[in-house]
Amino acid sequence: MAKHKIGTIHQKNRIIDNIIRTIVEKDHFLICGHKTPDEDCIASMVAFAILLTKFDKTPMIYLGGSMPANLSYLLNICKYNSIRIINEKQAIRNAVDVIIICDTPKKTMLNINRKISAMFADKKIVKIEIDHHLGGDSDYIGDPEYSLVTDASSASELVGYIALKLRTRKELLNEYLISDPFSRNLVLAILTGIVGDTQMGKFLKSKREHHFYNIFSDMYNSILQRTTVKETNFTDIGQVFKELQHLSEDEERCYRFIYEKKQIADSIGYVLLRKGDMKKLSSLYDGETIITVTRAIADTLAEESGKLSLLCYYDQGHGLVQFRMRRSRAFKSFDLRDVLKIFEIPNGGGHEGAIGFRVEENKISDIDAYLNDFLVTMEKELAGFS
């Protein structure tokens, strides 16, 4: 049956509710698109993957074959957002819970290998579809109650629509320490899909495309104005890629600076960023870059240690010392929320795999001693876990 517009707002909201529930409940996500992927295909896959990482999920993007060089900047986002890119020669490490199909009119156009093709027969795997191709010889690929297939300028716009709905779920966002799902990189990925097309560099066309472009463009300018006096109005895909290239270069330099400070205890990989470190980072990079990179490093250190990671840094603007902890994906026997109970920390929260807490700076006279005591206590607590 040819794809068609979703009939009612109620039906669209029900499908989005199902997708959000799946994001929360499942762990391992494989994202794929169509053969010879264009800007919207790549952008929607990356945007959905970024959304997943905010909930501490494990996204993989499958890209078999070659990809246009001018799209490589968009994939650089993945490196610092814990998103794995795989091709036909690379193994899928974990059992897949969910397949997400982006911007693909019909199944014969999917860019997948034999192993992934076989997964479509597994009814235990949820198939989410995000697409705006309607009518003609199109055909549904995803599960009916998980297919956000409807009228839109792009698949990226539909990912943005899911994020807009998520923005209203304050309790869920607080649980996962998400202040706002619309980070700069997510907005840029969405803009890439809306602005771009296979002709490259054409201006926006339809009223709907202008409407959603304005929503996300205004959002991006708001993000920029919180940290700079810059204002950007993208009108062609080249401008978006130029911005992405600049950001990916900043993230790489920031990542190297922080990662060089890593330490590995018996069970915990950790980094301490002192006042001088934060002063230097703040002078070179904006807050969004620092947050993105520290999150990626927390994920990396958790996997390197095999159990937990800890990032500790001064938040001098608020007179606080911030702590962020992540759990290795293979180490599921310890609930990180117990850390808040062990140390009787009132100012913190999170979920079993990731927490954040903060301590007033004037209550820590010696950060090295405080951190050492924290690590010693944690190693004792972890001794009975494997």
KEKE-3310 file (N, C-alpha, C; in steps of 0.2 Angstrom, whole numbers, plus 5000, padded with zeros to 4 digits):
npx = (5004:5003:5012:5004:4997:4996:4981:4975:4978:4977:4981:4994:5000:4999:5007:5020:5021:5022:5035:5043:5042:5048:5061:5065:5063:5071:5087:5098:5100:5099:5101:5096:5096:5092:5099:5113:5114:5107:5107:5096:5094:5106:5106:5094:5096:5108:5102:5092:5100:5108:5098:5095:5107:5106:5098:5106:5107:5112:5117:5119:5124:5121:5130:5133:5144:5150:5151:5146:5159:5156:5147:5153:5156:5145:5145:5155:5150:5146:5157:5160:5148:5146:5142:5141:5147:5145:5149:5147:5158:5160:5157:5141:5140:5132:5116:5102:5089:5080:5076:5078:5072:5076:5070:5067:5059:5054:5056:5065:5074:5082:5097:5106:5114:5115:5114:5107:5095:5090:5086:5074:5064:5063:5051:5053:5061:5059:5052:5055:5049:5053:5048:5044:5040:5027:5013:5013:5024:5028:5030:5026:5038:5041:5035:5017:5012:5022:5027:5031:5026:5022:5015:5028:5042:5054:5063:5071:5064:5053:5060:5064:5051:5047:5057:5052:5040:5045:5051:5041:5040:5044:5046:5052:5063:5070:5073:5083:5093:5092:5092:5087:5081:5085:5100:5114:5120:5110:5100:5107:5109:5096:5092:5101:5095:5082:5086:5094:5095:5095:5100:5108:5112:5100:5087:5075:5059:5044:5029:5028:5041:5048:5042:5045:5059:5061:5057:5068:5079:5078:5079:5092:5099:5096:5103:5116:5117:5117:5130:5138:5139:5135:5125:5116:5110:5105:5105:5108:5115:5129:5133:5128:5136:5149:5148:5146:5159:5168:5163:5166:5180:5183:5177:5186:5198:5195:5191:5204:5211:5204:5204:5217:5219:5215:5213:5214:5207:5205:5192:5186:5186:5192:5191:5198:5194:5202:5201:5209:5209:5196:5194:5203:5197:5184:5188:5191:5181:5163:5150:5141:5150:5159:5151:5146:5157:5162:5153:5154:5167:5165:5157:5167:5177:5170:5168:5181:5186:5178:5168:5164:5163:5169:5167:5174:5172:5174:5161:5161:5153:5142:5147:5149:5154:5154:5149:5149:5143:5145:5140:5147:5142:5142:5142:5130:5125:5126:5118:5118:5111:5112:5124:5121:5114:5123:5133:5125:5119:5110:5108:5106:5103:5096:5097:5098:5110:5117:5121:5121:5128:5130:5141:5142:5155:5162:5161:5170:5186:5198:5200:5207:5209:5195:5191:5199:5195:5182:5183:5190:5180:5170:5176:5176:5163:5160:5167:5160:5153:5151)
npy = (4994:5011:5024:5036:5052:5055:5053:5060:5072:5066:5052:5054:5059:5048:5039:5046:5046:5032:5030:5038:5031:5019:5024:5026:5014:5004:4999:4997:5003:5003:5012:5016:5021:5026:5020:5027:5040:5056:5073:5075:5062:5057:5068:5066:5053:5056:5066:5059:5049:5058:5062:5050:5048:5057:5051:5041:5030:5017:5021:5016:5020:5014:5014:5008:5006:5020:5038:5055:5067:5080:5078:5073:5081:5082:5069:5070:5075:5064:5058:5064:5062:5050:5041:5027:5023:5012:5000:4989:4980:4980:4973:4971:4975:4973:4965:4970:4980:4989:4995:5009:5017:5029:5042:5034:5028:5015:4997:4991:5000:5002:5004:4992:4978:4959:4954:4963:4964:4952:4954:4961:4952:4948:4948:4953:4964:4981:4991:5007:5020:5034:5046:5055:5053:5051:5042:5037:5024:5021:5012:5006:5002:5001:4996:4998:5006:5013:5021:5036:5043:5055:5070:5082:5093:5086:5072:5075:5086:5079:5072:5083:5087:5076:5079:5091:5088:5080:5090:5095:5085:5087:5080:5068:5072:5078:5067:5061:5070:5081:5096:5103:5096:5101:5103:5112:5104:5095:5104:5109:5098:5095:5107:5105:5094:5100:5112:5106:5097:5086:5093:5102:5116:5124:5137:5138:5132:5128:5134:5127:5122:5133:5137:5128:5128:5141:5140:5131:5138:5150:5144:5139:5151:5157:5149:5152:5165:5165:5162:5170:5185:5182:5180:5169:5165:5153:5149:5141:5124:5124:5133:5128:5116:5122:5128:5117:5111:5120:5118:5105:5104:5112:5104:5093:5098:5102:5090:5083:5090:5088:5074:5071:5072:5062:5049:5032:5023:5008:5004:5015:5027:5043:5061:5076:5093:5107:5124:5132:5125:5125:5139:5141:5132:5139:5150:5147:5139:5137:5135:5124:5116:5112:5104:5094:5087:5083:5074:5064:5060:5055:5044:5037:5034:5027:5015:5011:5009:4999:4999:5012:5029:5046:5063:5078:5095:5113:5124:5139:5150:5148:5145:5132:5114:5103:5086:5072:5056:5040:5024:5009:5000:4987:4984:4982:4979:4988:5002:5018:5028:5025:5030:5044:5041:5035:5045:5054:5065:5079:5087:5082:5070:5058:5043:5025:5022:5034:5049:5065:5077:5091:5101:5113:5125:5131:5122:5112:5111:5106:5100:5089:5080:5078:5072:5060:5054:5051:5042:5031:5027:5023:5013:5003:5001:4996:4984:4972:4970:4964)
npz = (5000:4996:5004:5014:5020:5038:5046:5057:5071:5083:5080:5075:5086:5094:5088:5089:5103:5105:5099:5107:5119:5116:5114:5127:5133:5126:5122:5112:5096:5078:5064:5048:5031:5014:4998:4991:4999:5002:5008:5017:5020:5027:5037:5044:5050:5058:5066:5073:5079:5088:5096:5103:5110:5120:5129:5134:5126:5114:5099:5082:5066:5050:5035:5021:5007:4998:5002:4998:4998:5003:5012:5023:5034:5042:5048:5056:5068:5074:5080:5092:5099:5104:5094:5084:5068:5055:5042:5028:5031:5044:5061:5069:5086:5097:5102:5092:5097:5091:5075:5065:5052:5040:5029:5017:5003:5000:5003:4994:4992:5002:5011:5016:5023:5021:5034:5041:5034:5036:5049:5049:5048:5061:5073:5086:5086:5086:5073:5068:5058:5049:5038:5023:5010:5000:4992:4974:4970:4983:4999:5015:5027:5041:5057:5059:5070:5074:5064:5058:5046:5035:5028:5025:5024:5024:5030:5041:5046:5052:5062:5070:5074:5083:5093:5097:5103:5113:5121:5129:5139:5153:5165:5161:5154:5165:5172:5164:5165:5155:5149:5138:5124:5112:5107:5100:5090:5086:5081:5071:5063:5059:5052:5041:5034:5031:5023:5014:4998:4984:4973:4979:4987:4984:4987:5000:4997:4998:5008:5020:5022:5024:5036:5046:5044:5049:5062:5067:5063:5071:5083:5083:5081:5094:5102:5098:5102:5116:5119:5111:5100:5088:5074:5063:5047:5038:5021:5011:5008:5008:5018:5029:5030:5031:5044:5052:5049:5056:5069:5072:5071:5082:5093:5092:5096:5109:5114:5114:5123:5136:5137:5138:5151:5158:5171:5177:5189:5199:5196:5190:5178:5177:5176:5181:5181:5184:5191:5183:5171:5167:5165:5154:5145:5144:5138:5125:5119:5117:5129:5124:5116:5126:5134:5126:5122:5135:5139:5129:5132:5145:5142:5135:5144:5154:5146:5144:5157:5161:5170:5178:5175:5179:5179:5184:5187:5189:5191:5189:5187:5195:5207:5210:5211:5199:5196:5185:5181:5173:5167:5162:5147:5148:5162:5172:5184:5195:5202:5198:5204:5217:5222:5226:5237:5245:5248:5253:5245:5241:5230:5216:5203:5191:5182:5182:5174:5173:5181:5188:5199:5211:5221:5233:5230:5241:5251:5248:5253:5249:5234:5228:5239:5242:5231:5231:5242:5238:5228:5234:5243:5233:5227:5237:5238:5226:5226:5228:5216:5199)
capx = (5000:5007:5012:4999:4997:4993:4974:4972:4983:4977:4985:5001:5003:5000:5014:5025:5021:5025:5042:5047:5042:5053:5068:5066:5063:5075:5094:5102:5097:5102:5098:5098:5093:5092:5105:5115:5110:5108:5108:5091:5094:5111:5105:5089:5099:5112:5098:5089:5105:5109:5092:5096:5112:5103:5094:5111:5106:5118:5115:5123:5121:5124:5132:5136:5146:5154:5147:5149:5163:5153:5143:5157:5156:5139:5146:5160:5146:5145:5163:5159:5142:5146:5138:5145:5146:5147:5148:5146:5163:5160:5152:5136:5143:5126:5110:5098:5082:5076:5079:5075:5072:5075:5070:5067:5052:5051:5061:5070:5079:5086:5105:5107:5117:5111:5112:5102:5089:5087:5083:5067:5059:5062:5046:5055:5064:5054:5054:5052:5050:5053:5048:5040:5038:5020:5010:5017:5026:5031:5027:5028:5043:5041:5028:5012:5011:5029:5029:5029:5026:5017:5017:5033:5047:5060:5063:5074:5059:5049:5064:5063:5044:5048:5060:5047:5035:5049:5052:5036:5040:5049:5048:5056:5069:5074:5076:5089:5097:5092:5089:5083:5083:5088:5107:5116:5121:5104:5097:5111:5107:5089:5093:5104:5090:5077:5089:5097:5091:5099:5103:5113:5112:5094:5084:5069:5053:5037:5028:5029:5048:5050:5039:5049:5066:5061:5057:5074:5084:5077:5081:5099:5102:5095:5108:5122:5117:5118:5137:5141:5135:5134:5118:5117:5104:5107:5101:5110:5118:5136:5134:5127:5142:5154:5147:5148:5166:5171:5161:5169:5187:5183:5176:5191:5203:5192:5192:5211:5213:5201:5205:5224:5219:5211:5216:5210:5207:5203:5185:5183:5190:5190:5195:5197:5196:5203:5199:5213:5207:5190:5195:5206:5192:5179:5190:5192:5175:5157:5147:5138:5155:5162:5146:5145:5164:5163:5148:5158:5173:5162:5155:5173:5180:5166:5170:5189:5187:5174:5163:5161:5167:5168:5170:5173:5174:5172:5156:5163:5148:5137:5150:5148:5159:5149:5151:5145:5145:5142:5141:5148:5136:5142:5141:5123:5123:5126:5113:5122:5107:5114:5129:5118:5112:5129:5136:5119:5119:5103:5108:5108:5098:5098:5094:5103:5116:5120:5119:5124:5126:5134:5142:5144:5162:5165:5161:5176:5192:5204:5197:5211:5207:5188:5190:5202:5190:5176:5186:5191:5173:5167:5180:5174:5156:5160:5170:5155:5150:5156)
capy = (5000:5017:5028:5042:5057:5052:5056:5064:5074:5060:5047:5056:5060:5041:5036:5049:5043:5025:5031:5041:5026:5015:5027:5026:5007:5000:5001:4996:5005:5003:5017:5015:5025:5023:5019:5034:5044:5063:5077:5074:5055:5058:5072:5063:5048:5059:5069:5054:5047:5063:5062:5044:5048:5061:5046:5036:5024:5015:5021:5014:5022:5010:5017:5004:5010:5027:5044:5061:5070:5086:5076:5070:5086:5080:5063:5072:5076:5058:5056:5067:5061:5042:5037:5023:5023:5005:4998:4981:4976:4980:4969:4974:4972:4971:4963:4976:4981:4993:4997:5015:5018:5036:5045:5029:5027:5008:4993:4989:5006:5002:5003:4988:4971:4953:4953:4968:4962:4946:4957:4964:4946:4946:4952:4956:4970:4986:4995:5014:5023:5041:5047:5060:5051:5048:5041:5034:5017:5020:5007:5006:4998:5001:4994:5003:5010:5016:5024:5043:5044:5060:5076:5086:5095:5082:5067:5079:5090:5075:5071:5089:5087:5072:5083:5097:5084:5078:5096:5096:5080:5089:5075:5063:5076:5079:5060:5060:5076:5084:5103:5104:5091:5104:5105:5115:5099:5092:5109:5110:5092:5096:5112:5102:5091:5105:5116:5103:5093:5082:5098:5106:5124:5128:5140:5135:5132:5128:5138:5123:5121:5140:5138:5124:5131:5147:5137:5128:5143:5154:5140:5139:5158:5158:5145:5156:5172:5164:5162:5174:5190:5180:5177:5166:5164:5148:5149:5135:5119:5125:5137:5123:5112:5127:5129:5110:5109:5124:5115:5098:5106:5115:5098:5089:5101:5102:5083:5081:5094:5085:5067:5070:5073:5056:5044:5026:5019:5001:5003:5021:5031:5050:5067:5082:5099:5112:5131:5135:5121:5128:5146:5140:5130:5144:5156:5144:5136:5139:5130:5118:5112:5108:5099:5089:5084:5080:5069:5059:5057:5051:5037:5033:5032:5021:5009:5010:5006:4993:5000:5018:5035:5052:5070:5083:5101:5119:5128:5145:5155:5147:5143:5124:5109:5098:5079:5068:5049:5036:5017:5005:4997:4980:4984:4984:4977:4993:5007:5024:5032:5023:5035:5049:5039:5033:5051:5058:5071:5081:5091:5078:5066:5054:5036:5020:5022:5040:5053:5071:5080:5097:5102:5120:5126:5133:5116:5108:5115:5103:5096:5082:5076:5076:5067:5054:5050:5049:5036:5026:5025:5020:5006:4999:5000:4992:4977:4966:4970:4962)
capz = (5000:4995:5010:5014:5026:5044:5045:5062:5076:5088:5077:5074:5093:5097:5085:5093:5110:5105:5097:5113:5124:5113:5115:5134:5136:5123:5123:5106:5090:5072:5060:5041:5026:5007:4994:4988:5003:5001:5014:5021:5023:5032:5042:5048:5053:5063:5071:5077:5084:5093:5101:5107:5115:5126:5134:5135:5122:5110:5092:5076:5059:5044:5029:5016:5001:4998:5003:4995:5003:5005:5018:5029:5040:5046:5051:5062:5074:5078:5084:5099:5102:5105:5089:5080:5061:5053:5035:5027:5033:5052:5064:5074:5092:5102:5099:5090:5099:5087:5068:5063:5044:5038:5022:5012:5000:5000:5006:4989:4991:5009:5010:5021:5021:5022:5041:5043:5030:5040:5056:5047:5049:5068:5076:5092:5084:5084:5067:5068:5051:5048:5030:5020:5003:5000:4986:4969:4972:4990:5003:5022:5029:5048:5060:5058:5076:5075:5057:5057:5039:5034:5024:5028:5019:5025:5036:5047:5050:5057:5068:5074:5077:5089:5098:5100:5108:5119:5125:5134:5144:5158:5170:5158:5153:5171:5174:5160:5165:5149:5150:5132:5119:5106:5107:5094:5085:5084:5077:5064:5059:5057:5047:5036:5031:5028:5018:5008:4993:4980:4969:4983:4987:4982:4992:5002:4992:5000:5014:5026:5023:5027:5042:5050:5044:5054:5069:5069:5063:5076:5089:5082:5083:5101:5105:5097:5106:5123:5120:5106:5097:5081:5071:5057:5043:5033:5015:5007:5012:5009:5024:5035:5031:5034:5051:5054:5049:5061:5076:5073:5073:5089:5097:5092:5100:5116:5116:5116:5129:5142:5137:5140:5159:5161:5175:5178:5195:5198:5193:5188:5174:5179:5174:5186:5177:5189:5189:5177:5165:5165:5163:5148:5140:5143:5134:5119:5117:5120:5133:5121:5114:5132:5137:5121:5123:5142:5138:5125:5136:5150:5139:5133:5150:5157:5143:5145:5164:5161:5175:5179:5174:5183:5177:5190:5185:5192:5187:5193:5186:5199:5213:5211:5208:5195:5195:5180:5181:5168:5169:5156:5145:5150:5169:5173:5191:5200:5200:5199:5209:5224:5224:5229:5244:5249:5250:5255:5241:5240:5224:5211:5200:5185:5181:5184:5170:5172:5186:5189:5206:5212:5228:5233:5230:5247:5255:5247:5254:5245:5229:5227:5245:5241:5225:5233:5247:5234:5224:5239:5245:5228:5225:5242:5236:5219:5227:5227:5210:5193)
cpx = (5004:5006:5007:5000:4994:4986:4973:4978:4983:4982:4992:5004:5004:5006:5020:5026:5024:5033:5046:5047:5047:5060:5070:5067:5069:5082:5098:5098:5101:5098:5101:5094:5093:5099:5107:5112:5112:5108:5103:5092:5100:5109:5099:5092:5103:5108:5095:5094:5107:5104:5093:5101:5110:5100:5099:5110:5112:5116:5120:5120:5125:5124:5136:5138:5149:5148:5150:5153:5161:5148:5147:5157:5151:5141:5151:5156:5146:5151:5162:5152:5141:5141:5142:5143:5149:5145:5148:5152:5164:5155:5147:5137:5137:5120:5105:5091:5077:5080:5075:5077:5071:5075:5070:5060:5049:5057:5066:5075:5083:5093:5107:5111:5113:5109:5107:5095:5086:5083:5076:5062:5058:5057:5047:5058:5059:5057:5051:5054:5049:5053:5043:5038:5031:5018:5015:5018:5029:5027:5030:5033:5043:5035:5023:5011:5017:5031:5026:5031:5020:5020:5022:5038:5053:5059:5066:5069:5055:5053:5063:5056:5044:5051:5056:5042:5039:5051:5047:5036:5045:5051:5053:5063:5073:5077:5083:5094:5098:5089:5085:5086:5086:5095:5108:5117:5115:5100:5100:5109:5100:5089:5096:5099:5085:5080:5091:5093:5097:5103:5108:5112:5106:5091:5078:5063:5046:5036:5029:5037:5050:5048:5044:5057:5066:5061:5064:5080:5084:5080:5089:5102:5101:5101:5115:5122:5118:5126:5141:5137:5133:5127:5119:5110:5106:5102:5103:5115:5126:5137:5133:5134:5148:5154:5149:5155:5170:5169:5165:5176:5187:5182:5182:5197:5201:5193:5199:5213:5211:5204:5213:5224:5216:5216:5211:5212:5206:5197:5182:5188:5188:5194:5193:5199:5196:5201:5202:5211:5201:5190:5198:5201:5186:5181:5191:5186:5169:5155:5145:5144:5158:5157:5146:5152:5164:5158:5151:5163:5170:5160:5162:5176:5177:5168:5177:5190:5183:5168:5160:5166:5165:5171:5169:5176:5171:5167:5156:5157:5143:5140:5149:5154:5154:5153:5146:5148:5141:5144:5142:5142:5136:5141:5135:5121:5123:5122:5116:5118:5109:5120:5126:5116:5118:5132:5131:5119:5112:5103:5110:5102:5101:5094:5100:5109:5119:5117:5123:5123:5131:5135:5145:5152:5165:5164:5166:5182:5198:5201:5201:5209:5200:5188:5193:5198:5184:5178:5187:5185:5170:5170:5177:5167:5155:5163:5166:5152:5154:5152)
cpy = (5006:5021:5034:5046:5054:5056:5061:5066:5068:5054:5048:5057:5053:5038:5039:5046:5036:5025:5033:5035:5021:5017:5026:5019:5003:5003:5001:4998:5005:5007:5016:5020:5022:5023:5026:5039:5052:5067:5075:5067:5055:5062:5069:5057:5051:5062:5064:5051:5051:5063:5056:5045:5053:5057:5040:5030:5023:5015:5019:5016:5017:5014:5012:5008:5017:5032:5050:5064:5076:5084:5074:5075:5084:5074:5065:5073:5070:5056:5058:5067:5053:5039:5033:5022:5016:5004:4991:4977:4975:4976:4974:4971:4969:4969:4969:4975:4984:4995:5004:5016:5025:5038:5040:5027:5020:5004:4991:4995:5006:5001:4999:4981:4965:4952:4957:4966:4957:4949:4959:4958:4945:4951:4955:4962:4975:4990:5002:5017:5030:5043:5052:5059:5048:5047:5037:5026:5016:5015:5007:5001:4996:4998:5000:5008:5014:5020:5031:5045:5048:5065:5080:5088:5090:5077:5070:5083:5085:5073:5077:5089:5082:5075:5088:5094:5082:5084:5097:5090:5082:5084:5070:5066:5076:5072:5059:5066:5080:5091:5105:5099:5094:5107:5108:5110:5096:5097:5109:5104:5093:5101:5109:5098:5095:5109:5112:5099:5090:5087:5102:5113:5127:5131:5136:5137:5133:5132:5133:5122:5128:5140:5134:5126:5137:5145:5135:5133:5148:5151:5140:5146:5160:5155:5149:5162:5171:5164:5167:5180:5188:5178:5175:5164:5159:5149:5144:5130:5120:5129:5133:5119:5116:5127:5122:5109:5113:5121:5109:5099:5108:5109:5094:5091:5101:5095:5081:5084:5090:5078:5066:5070:5067:5052:5038:5023:5012:5000:5009:5025:5038:5055:5073:5088:5105:5119:5133:5131:5124:5135:5145:5138:5135:5149:5154:5142:5138:5133:5123:5114:5108:5103:5093:5084:5080:5074:5063:5056:5053:5044:5033:5030:5026:5015:5007:5007:5000:4993:5007:5024:5041:5058:5075:5090:5107:5123:5135:5150:5154:5145:5136:5120:5104:5091:5076:5061:5045:5029:5014:5001:4990:4979:4986:4982:4982:4999:5014:5029:5031:5028:5041:5047:5038:5039:5056:5065:5073:5084:5087:5074:5062:5048:5031:5020:5029:5045:5060:5074:5086:5098:5110:5121:5127:5127:5111:5112:5112:5098:5089:5077:5073:5071:5060:5050:5047:5042:5030:5023:5021:5013:5001:4996:4995:4985:4971:4965:4967:4963)
cpz = (5000:5002:5009:5020:5032:5045:5051:5067:5081:5086:5077:5082:5096:5094:5088:5100:5110:5103:5104:5119:5122:5115:5122:5136:5132:5123:5116:5099:5084:5067:5053:5037:5019:5004:4991:4992:5002:5008:5019:5024:5029:5038:5047:5053:5059:5068:5076:5082:5089:5098:5105:5112:5121:5131:5135:5132:5117:5102:5087:5070:5054:5038:5025:5010:5003:5000:5000:5000:5006:5011:5024:5035:5045:5051:5057:5068:5078:5082:5091:5102:5104:5100:5084:5072:5058:5045:5034:5030:5041:5055:5069:5081:5096:5098:5098:5093:5094:5080:5067:5056:5043:5031:5017:5010:5001:5001:5001:4989:4998:5007:5016:5018:5022:5029:5043:5040:5034:5047:5055:5048:5057:5071:5083:5092:5082:5078:5067:5061:5051:5041:5028:5013:5003:4993:4981:4971:4979:4994:5010:5023:5037:5051:5060:5064:5078:5068:5057:5050:5037:5030:5028:5023:5019:5030:5042:5050:5054:5063:5073:5077:5083:5094:5101:5104:5114:5124:5130:5139:5149:5163:5167:5157:5159:5173:5171:5160:5159:5150:5144:5127:5113:5107:5101:5088:5082:5079:5070:5060:5055:5051:5041:5031:5027:5023:5012:5004:4988:4974:4972:4982:4985:4988:4994:4998:4995:5007:5020:5027:5026:5034:5047:5050:5049:5061:5071:5068:5068:5083:5089:5084:5090:5104:5104:5101:5113:5124:5116:5104:5090:5080:5064:5053:5037:5027:5010:5011:5013:5016:5030:5036:5033:5041:5055:5055:5055:5068:5077:5074:5080:5094:5097:5096:5107:5118:5118:5122:5136:5142:5139:5148:5162:5166:5176:5184:5194:5194:5189:5184:5175:5176:5179:5182:5183:5187:5183:5171:5163:5162:5156:5143:5139:5138:5126:5115:5120:5125:5130:5119:5120:5134:5132:5122:5130:5142:5134:5129:5142:5148:5137:5139:5154:5153:5144:5152:5165:5166:5175:5176:5178:5180:5182:5187:5189:5188:5191:5193:5192:5206:5215:5208:5205:5195:5190:5180:5176:5170:5162:5154:5147:5158:5171:5180:5196:5197:5202:5204:5216:5227:5228:5236:5248:5252:5252:5252:5239:5233:5218:5208:5194:5185:5183:5180:5170:5177:5186:5196:5206:5219:5228:5234:5237:5253:5253:5247:5250:5240:5228:5233:5244:5236:5227:5237:5243:5231:5228:5241:5239:5226:5230:5240:5230:5220:5226:5221:5204:5187)
residu = (MET:ALA:LYS:HIS:LYS:ILE:GLY:THR:ILE:HIS:GLN:LYS:ASN:ARG:ILE:ILE:ASP:ASN:ILE:ILE:ARG:THR:ILE:VAL:GLU:LYS:ASP:HIS:PHE:LEU:ILE:CYS:GLY:HIS:LYS:THR:PRO:ASP:GLU:ASP:CYS:ILE:ALA:SER:MET:VAL:ALA:PHE:ALA:ILE:LEU:LEU:THR:LYS:PHE:ASP:LYS:THR:PRO:MET:ILE:TYR:LEU:GLY:GLY:SER:MET:PRO:ALA:ASN:LEU:SER:TYR:LEU:LEU:ASN:ILE:CYS:LYS:TYR:ASN:SER:ILE:ARG:ILE:ILE:ASN:GLU:LYS:GLN:ALA:ILE:ARG:ASN:ALA:VAL:ASP:VAL:ILE:ILE:ILE:CYS:ASP:THR:PRO:LYS:LYS:THR:MET:LEU:ASN:ILE:ASN:ARG:LYS:ILE:SER:ALA:MET:PHE:ALA:ASP:LYS:LYS:ILE:VAL:LYS:ILE:GLU:ILE:ASP:HIS:HIS:LEU:GLY:GLY:ASP:SER:ASP:TYR:ILE:GLY:ASP:PRO:GLU:TYR:SER:LEU:VAL:THR:ASP:ALA:SER:SER:ALA:SER:GLU:LEU:VAL:GLY:TYR:ILE:ALA:LEU:LYS:LEU:ARG:THR:ARG:LYS:GLU:LEU:LEU:ASN:GLU:TYR:LEU:ILE:SER:ASP:PRO:PHE:SER:ARG:ASN:LEU:VAL:LEU:ALA:ILE:LEU:THR:GLY:ILE:VAL:GLY:ASP:THR:GLN:MET:GLY:LYS:PHE:LEU:LYS:SER:LYS:ARG:GLU:HIS:HIS:PHE:TYR:ASN:ILE:PHE:SER:ASP:MET:TYR:ASN:SER:ILE:LEU:GLN:ARG:THR:THR:VAL:LYS:GLU:THR:ASN:PHE:THR:ASP:ILE:GLY:GLN:VAL:PHE:LYS:GLU:LEU:GLN:HIS:LEU:SER:GLU:ASP:GLU:GLU:ARG:CYS:TYR:ARG:PHE:ILE:TYR:GLU:LYS:LYS:GLN:ILE:ALA:ASP:SER:ILE:GLY:TYR:VAL:LEU:LEU:ARG:LYS:GLY:ASP:MET:LYS:LYS:LEU:SER:SER:LEU:TYR:ASP:GLY:GLU:THR:ILE:ILE:THR:VAL:THR:ARG:ALA:ILE:ALA:ASP:THR:LEU:ALA:GLU:GLU:SER:GLY:LYS:LEU:SER:LEU:LEU:CYS:TYR:TYR:ASP:GLN:GLY:HIS:GLY:LEU:VAL:GLN:PHE:ARG:MET:ARG:ARG:SER:ARG:ALA:PHE:LYS:SER:PHE:ASP:LEU:ARG:ASP:VAL:LEU:LYS:ILE:PHE:GLU:ILE:PRO:ASN:GLY:GLY:GLY:HIS:GLU:GLY:ALA:ILE:GLY:PHE:ARG:VAL:GLU:GLU:ASN:LYS:ILE:SER:ASP:ILE:ASP:ALA:TYR:LEU:ASN:ASP:PHE:LEU:VAL:THR:MET:GLU:LYS:GLU:LEU:ALA:GLY:PHE:SER)
# end
